[in-house]
């Protein structure tokens, strides 16, 4: 499979399972209504595992512009391939969001809260404060990207080749994806209580754009005032993670 196509499909699957668990918990009259944050955190970790499992052999399963940027800065991924990956991730997230809206359409109609409807697409803070929320997204993403970089040497045997004749690109084998899923689960449980831990610009921006355009009955605005935080925060966190990795690798 083409790596860019794999990133598109993997991110689409990520959003279907990830935003799907949010919809199942927050929308009215679902089987999982009010199941709580633990279910959402577990569902998102499984979403990461399933999406990555489907794409890792072809693309290395970044599924996240912050991961791609962190790997480029750490010298683990070719900068020339990064833009294609990021575009595919955003488009995959958008299509995944459309799938979830169609799947839960009747429950969107049954839900009165416009905030709950928005939550099925993108993140929002429980306490407003731009720079505090930005800080939380920076730390949350750093705690995703830095462990991924640090566990990579133990998985060198599972690094997959890029195109024929090119040097190996960063990637984890199927068993190596379990720690990554557990990292996401841990971030949700420990660091997700402030902003909902976007930790992925594509995961937040793509579905937010879809929410803006979809004819959702009783929806609110797409909170564009906040939208820069789950984009800029994860990118900054990935940059910091790469800098720390480079620093410790040279000691």
Number of C-alpha atoms within 10 A of each C-alpha: 9 11 21 21 18 27 32 27 24 31 34 27 27 27 32 24 22 27 28 24 23 28 27 22 22 24 25 22 15 15 10 16 15 15 14 12 16 12 16 24 24 19 19 25 24 20 25 27 25 20 26 31 20 19 25 24 21 19 26 25 28 26 34 24 26 28 30 27 25 29 26 19 20 19 14 17 21 14 13 9 13 17 14 14 23 24 16 26 29 27 21 28 35 26 21 29 29 18 18 23 24 11 14 18 13 14 19 25 15 14 18 15 16 15 16 19 26 22 20 26 31 26 23 21 17 11 11 12 10 14 11 15 23 22 16 27 30 26 22 27 30 27 20 24 27 22 15 22 20 13 14 17 11 10 14 14 11 18 18 19 17 19 13 7 7 8 12 15 18 26 28 27 19 15 12 18 20 19 14 21 21 16 18 28 22 17 22 22 16 13 19 21 15 16 22 24 28 24 35 26 25 28 32 25 24 22 29 25 18 20 25 17 10 11 9 16 14 12 20 15 12 20 15 12 9 17 17 15 26 29 23 18 27 33 26 21 28 32 25 20 29 23 16 15 19 15 10 9 10 6 5
